[in-house]
Each structure stands twice: as structure tokens, then as C-alpha cells.
Amino acid sequence: MTTLDFSGKTVLVTGGTKGIGYRIAERYLAAGARVFVCGRSSPETLPCAGNSAATFIAADLRDSGQVDALLASIRAETGRLDVVVNNAGGSPFVAAADASPRFTEAIIRLNLIAPLELAQRANAMMQQQEDGGVILFIGSVSASRPSPGTAAYGAAKAGIVNAVASLAVEWAPRVRICAVSPSLVQTASATSGHYGDDNALDAICKTIPAGRLATPDDVADACLFLSSPLAAYTSGTNLRLEGGGERPMYLGAVNA
């Protein structure tokens, strides 16, 4: 595993207290960054690597005032913000026919409006820095394929991918904007039955050309690359992590 050098850099990972965000935060720490994570409640454990641990700041990203306070705290401690990973988000399974307007608004708020508002405020900080900064959004392949049971989530992620292209134009050249869009990821929820039992999980893996689900490290690798000098000419990009995609169902029908 090759580690890029982020020494002297300040990184914010939203939703960095669990799941994919936790591993992303650990990897930036291992690369030498000063890492901040946020969430609505204090976690039992914080991401760490070696002798370094992430700094937790309580914040509900759906509240603009708390977002301002979050960024003000980071500025007070480090004086700068180099990378933001907009990772917080998600949705429970709810059939579109049964979803209430309040539920739909909450999902759109969490997965589209909140990350855009954080990006807007982070951009204001980064534009004042000589070397600018990088803002990443964790998207989803649900943005470009059917998302039954999580339709509002898929629609919000589609909005994120479109916004990335627009923000990359508006905020260039000082700030780069990219999205990382994984398919199914092997997290604790996946192994605890979110996708079914072990037999169901094995069956799902067989539909993926790579033969496995993505891992949190796959997502973290993409984030470190896109926020590094190796990707200095990369902006407005949506990097899909899907192990080759999905085999078209018609092929199965033909073979049958």
C-alpha cells in the first residue's frame, strides 16, 4: 500500500466516526495530515494511526450555524483547511410509494443540501489560501442507475455529481472539486446482514466482475489520490468505483 504525504495538511472528513469515513480519516492520518471528524454525537473511539488521532467536533451538518462553528473551530486550531471529504449521508430503505414528504426532504437535506452548504463555506476559506484546496464528495453509483427503495437518496447523489461539474468551473483554479462514487461497500453493516446473509452476499459478489464488494480502503485510496498533487489537473471528475460494473441481466437471460 503506497501512502502519499499529507504532512502539514488539514483535512476534514464528515461522518468520519464510523464506516467508510472512519477508514478515510485513518488513512489521511497515516499520511501525516491533521484530521478533523464531525458527527452529531461523540464516538466511542476516534480514527487513529500511529501516535496520531483525529480531532472530533460535534456538528449537525444540516444546521448552517453549526457548520459555521465547525469551520471556525478548525480555522482557530490550524489556520487553514486543505481537504474536505463530504462523506456524511445515507438512507434507510423506504419504498417511494410509502415515503412521506418529510422523509424525502430529510434525505435530500442530508445528502445534497448539507454537503453543498459545507462546500460553499469551505471554498470561502480555501480561496484565501495561496495553494487553495480540494473538496471531495462521496457519491454513489445510485446517481446513475435505478435505486429502488432509496429513490430520494439516488436523486440526491445525482444532484451531487452534477454539482461537482459546476463547482469545478466556478471555483477554479484555486479549488478543485471531485466526486468518488462507489457501488456496494464491504462495511460492518454489509457483513451484519444489510445485504442479506452470507449466501446472499456471495451471490451479490458473483454479479460484480471484480468478484467482490468495494472496501473502505478502495474509497480511501481514491480520496487520497484525488486530493494529492498526482491529481493536480483533475477537477469536475466523478470517479466510479464499481469493480467493472454489473453484468447486464440480458446476458444471463440469453445464456439461460
C-alpha positions as CSV (number, residue, x, y, z in Angstrom):
1,M,0.0,0.0,0.0
2,T,1.5,3.3,-1.1
3,T,1.0,6.2,1.2
4,L,1.0,9.8,-0.1
5,D,2.5,12.6,2.1
6,F,-0.1,15.0,3.6
7,S,2.2,16.3,6.3
8,G,1.2,19.9,7.2
9,K,-2.2,19.5,5.6
10,T,-5.5,19.9,7.4
11,V,-8.3,17.5,6.5
12,L,-12.0,17.4,7.4
13,V,-13.9,14.2,7.0
14,T,-17.6,14.4,7.7
15,G,-19.2,11.3,9.0
16,G,-15.6,10.2,9.9
17,T,-16.6,8.5,13.2
18,K,-17.8,5.3,11.6
19,G,-17.8,3.2,8.4
20,I,-16.2,4.4,5.3
21,G,-15.5,7.8,6.7
22,Y,-13.6,6.3,9.7
23,R,-11.2,4.5,7.4
24,I,-10.8,7.6,5.2
25,A,-9.8,9.5,8.3
26,E,-7.3,6.8,9.4
27,R,-5.6,6.9,6.0
28,Y,-5.2,10.6,6.0
29,L,-3.7,10.4,9.5
30,A,-1.3,7.7,8.3
31,A,-0.3,10.0,5.5
32,G,0.7,12.7,8.0
33,A,-2.4,15.0,7.9
34,R,-4.1,16.8,10.8
35,V,-7.5,15.3,10.6
36,F,-10.9,16.6,12.0
37,V,-14.0,14.5,12.0
38,C,-17.6,15.5,12.9
39,G,-20.9,14.0,13.9
40,R,-23.9,14.7,15.9
41,S,-22.7,12.8,19.0
42,S,-19.3,11.9,20.4
43,P,-18.0,8.5,19.2
44,E,-16.7,5.8,21.5
45,T,-13.4,5.7,19.5
46,L,-11.7,8.1,17.2
47,P,-9.8,7.3,14.0
48,C,-6.1,7.0,14.7
49,A,-2.8,6.0,13.1
50,G,0.4,5.5,15.0
51,N,0.5,8.2,17.6
52,S,-1.9,10.5,15.8
53,A,-5.7,10.6,16.4
54,A,-8.4,12.6,14.7
55,T,-10.0,15.6,16.5
56,F,-13.7,15.3,16.9
57,I,-16.0,18.3,16.7
58,A,-19.7,17.9,17.3
59,A,-21.8,19.3,14.5
60,D,-25.1,18.6,12.8
61,L,-24.3,19.4,9.1
62,R,-27.9,20.1,8.4
63,D,-27.7,23.2,10.6
64,S,-25.9,26.1,8.9
65,G,-24.9,27.7,12.2
66,Q,-23.2,24.5,13.4
67,V,-21.4,24.2,10.1
68,D,-20.0,27.8,10.5
69,A,-19.0,26.9,14.1
70,L,-17.3,23.7,12.9
71,L,-15.1,25.6,10.3
72,A,-14.4,28.4,12.7
73,S,-13.0,25.8,15.2
74,I,-10.8,24.3,12.6
75,R,-9.5,27.7,11.5
76,A,-8.8,28.6,15.1
77,E,-6.8,25.5,15.7
78,T,-4.8,25.2,12.4
79,G,-5.4,28.4,10.5
80,R,-6.2,26.5,7.3
81,L,-8.3,23.8,5.6
82,D,-6.7,21.9,2.7
83,V,-9.1,19.0,2.1
84,V,-12.8,18.4,2.8
85,V,-14.2,14.9,2.3
86,N,-18.0,15.2,2.2
87,N,-18.8,11.7,3.4
88,A,-21.7,12.0,5.7
89,G,-25.0,10.7,4.3
90,G,-27.1,7.7,3.7
91,S,-30.7,6.5,3.7
92,P,-32.9,3.7,5.1
93,F,-34.8,1.5,2.7
94,V,-38.3,3.1,2.1
95,A,-40.4,2.4,-1.0
96,A,-41.0,5.6,-2.9
97,A,-44.8,5.0,-2.8
98,D,-44.7,5.0,1.0
99,A,-42.2,7.8,1.6
100,S,-43.6,10.9,3.3
101,P,-42.8,14.4,2.1
102,R,-41.0,15.0,5.4
103,F,-38.9,11.9,4.9
104,T,-37.9,12.8,1.3
105,E,-37.0,16.3,2.4
106,A,-34.8,15.0,5.2
107,I,-32.9,12.6,2.8
108,I,-32.4,15.4,0.3
109,R,-31.2,17.8,3.0
110,L,-28.7,15.3,4.4
111,N,-27.3,14.0,1.1
112,L,-27.4,17.1,-1.2
113,I,-28.1,20.4,0.5
114,A,-25.9,19.9,3.6
115,P,-22.8,18.8,1.7
116,L,-23.3,21.7,-0.8
117,E,-23.6,24.2,2.1
118,L,-20.4,22.9,3.7
119,A,-18.6,23.0,0.4
120,Q,-19.7,26.6,-0.1
121,R,-18.2,27.6,3.2
122,A,-15.1,25.5,2.9
123,N,-14.5,27.1,-0.5
124,A,-14.6,30.6,1.0
125,M,-11.7,29.5,3.3
126,M,-9.7,27.8,0.6
127,Q,-10.0,30.7,-1.8
128,Q,-8.0,32.8,0.7
129,Q,-5.1,30.3,0.8
130,E,-2.3,30.6,-1.7
131,D,-2.4,26.9,-2.6
132,G,-6.2,26.7,-2.5
133,G,-7.7,23.3,-1.5
134,V,-9.6,20.2,-2.6
135,I,-13.3,19.4,-1.9
136,L,-14.4,15.8,-2.4
137,F,-17.9,14.3,-2.3
138,I,-18.6,10.7,-1.6
139,G,-21.3,9.9,-4.2
140,S,-22.8,6.6,-5.2
141,V,-23.4,4.7,-8.4
142,S,-27.0,5.1,-7.4
143,A,-26.7,8.5,-9.0
144,S,-26.7,6.9,-12.5
145,R,-28.7,3.7,-12.1
146,P,-32.0,2.7,-10.6
147,S,-32.1,3.0,-6.8
148,P,-35.3,1.2,-5.7
149,G,-36.0,1.6,-2.0
150,T,-33.7,4.6,-1.8
151,A,-35.0,6.8,-4.7
152,A,-34.6,10.1,-2.9
153,Y,-31.0,9.1,-2.0
154,G,-30.2,8.2,-5.6
155,A,-31.7,11.5,-6.8
156,A,-29.6,13.5,-4.2
157,K,-26.4,11.7,-5.3
158,A,-27.2,12.5,-8.9
159,G,-27.5,16.2,-7.8
160,I,-24.1,15.9,-6.2
161,V,-22.4,14.6,-9.3
162,N,-23.9,17.4,-11.4
163,A,-22.9,20.0,-8.8
164,V,-19.3,18.7,-8.8
165,A,-19.1,19.6,-12.5
166,S,-20.5,23.1,-11.9
167,L,-18.5,23.9,-8.8
168,A,-15.3,22.8,-10.6
169,V,-15.9,25.5,-13.1
170,E,-17.0,28.2,-10.7
171,W,-14.2,27.7,-8.1
172,A,-11.3,27.1,-10.4
173,P,-8.4,27.4,-10.5
174,R,-7.7,27.7,-6.7
175,V,-10.1,24.9,-5.5
176,R,-10.5,21.5,-7.1
177,I,-13.8,19.6,-6.8
178,C,-14.2,15.8,-7.4
179,A,-16.6,13.0,-6.5
180,V,-15.9,9.4,-5.6
181,S,-18.8,7.1,-6.3
182,P,-18.6,3.5,-5.0
183,S,-21.0,0.7,-5.6
184,L,-21.6,-1.7,-2.7
185,V,-19.0,-1.4,0.0
186,Q,-17.9,-4.1,2.5
187,T,-18.7,-2.3,5.8
188,A,-19.8,-3.6,9.1
189,S,-23.5,-3.1,8.1
190,A,-22.9,-5.3,5.0
191,T,-21.5,-8.2,7.0
192,S,-24.2,-7.9,9.7
193,G,-27.0,-8.6,7.2
194,H,-27.7,-5.4,5.4
195,Y,-27.4,-7.2,2.1
196,G,-28.7,-10.5,3.4
197,D,-27.0,-13.5,4.9
198,D,-23.6,-14.8,3.7
199,N,-25.2,-16.8,0.9
200,A,-26.9,-13.6,-0.4
201,L,-23.6,-11.7,-0.1
202,D,-21.8,-14.3,-2.0
203,A,-24.4,-14.2,-4.7
204,I,-24.1,-10.4,-4.9
205,C,-20.3,-10.7,-5.3
206,K,-20.8,-13.0,-8.3
207,T,-22.7,-10.3,-10.1
208,I,-19.6,-8.0,-9.9
209,P,-16.9,-8.6,-12.4
210,A,-14.2,-8.0,-9.8
211,G,-15.8,-10.8,-7.7
212,R,-16.1,-8.8,-4.5
213,L,-17.5,-5.7,-2.9
214,A,-15.5,-2.5,-2.7
215,T,-13.7,-2.0,0.6
216,P,-13.3,1.2,2.7
217,D,-9.7,1.2,1.6
218,D,-10.7,1.3,-2.0
219,V,-12.6,4.5,-1.3
220,A,-9.9,6.0,0.8
221,D,-7.3,5.3,-1.9
222,A,-9.4,7.2,-4.3
223,C,-9.7,10.1,-1.9
224,L,-6.0,10.3,-1.2
225,F,-5.2,10.2,-4.9
226,L,-7.7,12.9,-5.9
227,S,-6.6,15.3,-3.2
228,S,-2.9,14.8,-3.9
229,P,-0.6,16.6,-6.3
230,L,-0.8,13.5,-8.5
231,A,-4.3,14.6,-9.5
232,A,-3.5,18.3,-9.8
233,Y,-5.2,18.5,-13.2
234,T,-8.3,16.6,-12.1
235,S,-11.4,18.6,-11.3
236,G,-15.1,18.1,-12.1
237,T,-14.5,14.4,-12.2
238,N,-16.7,11.6,-10.8
239,L,-14.5,8.6,-10.2
240,R,-16.7,5.5,-10.2
241,L,-15.6,2.6,-8.0
242,E,-17.7,-0.4,-9.1
243,G,-15.3,-3.3,-9.9
244,G,-16.2,-3.4,-13.6
245,G,-19.9,-2.5,-13.0
246,E,-22.7,-5.0,-13.2
247,R,-23.2,-7.8,-15.8
248,P,-26.2,-6.9,-17.9
249,M,-29.2,-9.0,-16.9
250,Y,-30.0,-9.7,-20.6
251,L,-26.7,-11.7,-20.8
252,G,-28.0,-14.0,-18.1
253,A,-31.3,-14.4,-19.9
254,V,-29.5,-15.2,-23.2
255,N,-27.2,-17.8,-21.5
256,A,-30.2,-19.4,-19.8
